[in-house]
């Protein structure tokens, strides 16, 4: 049975938090110092509060549900994705993919592609990924993203992070300006403002953060 993908609600916060922490453990083992990873993934209560607060603030999170209804709460959500307005001062696109994660058991199932598609479709977008996460970088390249040369020291896990960008693709006969893409960008931002998705991005603390924002997926 194929996992159902839907928008997260506050009631999904605990299951989403478990997915978030377990995805970090499964994905970042070998990339992040074990002690740091254990510390950052050890408090499901705090992570649940952050999930609930983010959803209440209007952050869009799409969750994939385990098709087995008998699983415990920690396995109820098996992946998620989150889009929104770019938080970078030098934003290369108006749209950013804040996060996309899939539980290890579901790697290779196509769930990651589905989560990316529901989050950003084929729109131009940017994202941040740990520099050493070659598996994720290869996935993004297959979706049209490329490294743009921007690199920072990510403070949450203490490892380098790079930006990848999927630019607008000029259509045949265009004069160099993708007016259609511009209109989609404006439409997307209007949608985010209507749903409140900008509130969290605009209200975060910038202290000690080289990106100039408080990442909602941290």
C-alpha positions, 0 to 999 in steps of 0.5 A: 500500500502506498503511503498517504501524503497530506499536510501536517496538523498540530495533532501530528506534532509528536509523530512528526517529531519522532520522524524528524529525530530518527531521520537525523540519526539514520541520515547523519550517522558518519557525518556528524560527531556521535556525541553531537548527534546524540544530543540533538536527537535525544529530546523528543518532547522539545522537538514535539513542541517545536513542531507544534509551534511551527505548524501553529505559526503557519509553516507548511509541512507535508507528511507521509503516513505509514500505511500500517495502521498498527505501528507505534507513534515513532513510526507513524510518520515516515517522511516529510517536506517543508517549503516556504519563502527563501530566508537568505538575504541573497536569495537566488530564488523566492522559494526555498525547500526548508527540509525533506527527510525520509525514514531509512526503511523507505529509501529507494521507494520513490517517497522522496520524489513524491514529497519533493513534488508536493512541496515545490513541484517543478518550481525554481527553488533553493535549499541547504544540505550538509556538504558531506551528504553525497546521497542527498546531493545526488538526489537533488541533482537528479531534480535539477538542482546544482551547487551554487558555490555558497558554503557556510559552517552550519552551527546546529550540527557543527559541520559545513553546509552548502546551497543548491539551486534549481533555476528557472528554465527559459522557455523556447522563444523567451527573450531571457526573462521568464515572465511565467516563472516570475508570476508563479513566484509572486503567486507562491509568495501570496499563497505563503502570506495567506497561509501565514507561512512567512510568519515563522521565517520573519520572526526567527532569531538571527543570533549566531546563525550565518544564514541570518535566520532561525531554520524551522527544520532545526 
